[in-house]
Amino acid sequence: MEIIKKMFLLLLIMITSIVSGQKLSKNEKEAFLIGMFNYYGGCINIPNHPTLDKRLTYFFKSKKNLVQIFSDTLKKYSLENDLKFEIVEGESFTEVYLRDTINPFEKYFKRIKSDNGYSDKQSDKDYIVYNLELRKKKLSSENQKIYFLLGAFINCGSINSGGEYIYGYPSEKYINYIIYLLKDLDEKIIEISTSRYKVPGGKGVSFIPRGKLKDILEKNMGLWEQNIIKELTSIEKDSSKRREH
């Protein structure tokens, strides 16, 4: 296992990211960004709230690598398209707010009124909440789908010891969307599972990438290197436990 780990680390040193250097279209950048959104509790919109109506997404503090990649990409995107965003660092979360009248990401989601409202303790007011679900047909080009999947892999992807690529996440709807894209791109799906992910509502899919998706994932390995190391460390711990017993 130590040899495999060293091989991966060597590859990470040798391979550089093409996302920052490659000229992606506006739509491809948008797809890449929404692939990295936080879907943990489901995307929501609170349109009449004085501050939360402008929140695009948020990230847990533990997702440092993801936050850095998302922030760098968003900053370049906002400069290229003359849009204003603000990234707010809190104690527990990093929040991303739109500071413009135009929301270029809303076209990728459909709004569904939630049965649950939002009660703001500070203002003592209740607000209507809308759940946001990804629209299947809005990622129309092959490149958009691939860059969404790259963003999603940075978000929740890993590689196991058998060389299978895995998406695993607490949101079943998010994984279902990923599965839809993988099938649409005719990728080789190995397994779809709910039992492997202990978080309520969690789901995973393992697959072997081919063609252009394989090329993009491999060339951008440096963007999700922490996922590989985390997976390998987990495998080593499991192996050690089995040897102890």
BELGIDA-V216039 format. One line per field, one symbol per residue. ss: DSSP state (A for helix, B for strand, O for the rest). Layout:
BEGIN
ss: ???
END
This chain:
BEGIN
ss: OAAAAAAAAAAAAAOOOOOOOOOOOAAAAAAAAAAOOOOOOOBBBOOOOOOAAABBBBBBOOOAAAAAAAAAAAAAAAAAAOOOBBBBBOOOBBBBBBOOOOOOOAAABBBBBOOOOBBBOOOOBBBOOBBBBBOAAAOOOAAAAAAAAAAAAAAABBBOOOOOBBBBBOOAAAAAAAAAAAAAOOOBBBBBBOOOOOOOOOBBBBBBOOAAAAAAAAAOAAAAAAAAAAAAAAAAAAAAAAAAO
END
